Amino acid sequence: MTDSIRLGPRKALVAGSLGLVGGSFARHLRSLDRWQVVGVSRSAPATPIGYEHRCLDLLDAKACRTAAAELKDVTHIFFCARFSDRDKALEARTNLAMLRNLLEPFDRVAAGLAHVCLVHGTKWYGSHIGPYRTPAKEDDPRHIPPNCYYDQHDYVAALQPGRSWTWSTVRPHIVCGTTTGYPFNLITLLGVYGSICAELGLPLDFPGDDCCFRSISQATDVDLLCRSMVWMATTAECANQSFNIVNSDYFRWCNLWPRLAAFFGVPIGMVRPQKLTSSMSAAADLWSAMSRQYGLTHPDVLSLANWGFGDFLFSADWDDMSSMAKASRYGFSGAVETESSILGALGALREAKVIPPLK
């Protein structure tokens, strides 16, 4: 990466710019000096976003070539887009096609392209499958594929030699932020679940089993993640490297749960294993009524709470721990306390009238 790109004006293309990570990251870049931002996603933003946006289907190779021809001055690509599917082989093929369709035309026409950053996660270590070696380190052995992160990483690593641009990948876990409409958002899920308990006058039961309740977990504050992505994209030593990025501590649900109960103004409940997809099946009508009563911004409960995602989170009875040693060794610093991050994000949802006020 040349000094002129590193020190001069930077133009970022953020793929998946309406998601939790992509949207937060695009807004973060807009707050910094010397950054221009172009966001791309399949759908148009519902409200003004403060930066240039283009509708772009990353599975449409022709449309990607057209976009690259019109955006030749892009210097950084941040790939935050993601296709999810139960069929992991299909998921891997599709995510690789999306990345290839976007990157290859920019590789050809963007003479000033300096860096490509891919947003991955701890599924790299098999955190979605079951127990894995902890604390996970970036060079730990891979699990048996398919894994979409492996295909994307290997593709970029094979394409990069001889190019003027470099790459990085970032591996967060349970990204905590206030973006709505994202199907894998712990904060909006907790906000809806706790608010429904409060509305019904119920204690805050933990919907998973006791092993999950007491296991060690981790999270990544979205602001910390954004800072890390800028750092690795603009620091020469980070070229062609992968980094875990998680908060400065770990947490257990059993320690966080009393603070969540207090936030929602309800008693702490018991460990009551359940499938949220079943127990919350009638939540849509209740949430719609609550939205009218409290003037909430999102009357569709499924735009905030993915109950299937909750069932997965609260059934994970193994430790989730990533090592931040490598990022620290390369010079990244940032301390975020997880429980405060989660409670602060829930407070922001309440202030924005995404969830009801405290009774």
Beta strands, then each sheet from edge to edge (+ up, - down):
strand 1: 10-15
strand 2: 35-41
strand 3: 52-55
strand 4: 76-79
strand 5: 115-119
strand 6: 166-171
strand 7: 175-176
strand 8: 204-206
strand 9: 216-217
strand 10: 220-221
strand 11: 241-244
strand 12: 251-252
strand 13: 268-271
sheet 1: 3+ 2+ 1+ 4+ 5+ 6+ 11+
sheet 2: 7+ 10+
sheet 3: 8+ 13+
sheet 4: 9+ 12-
end
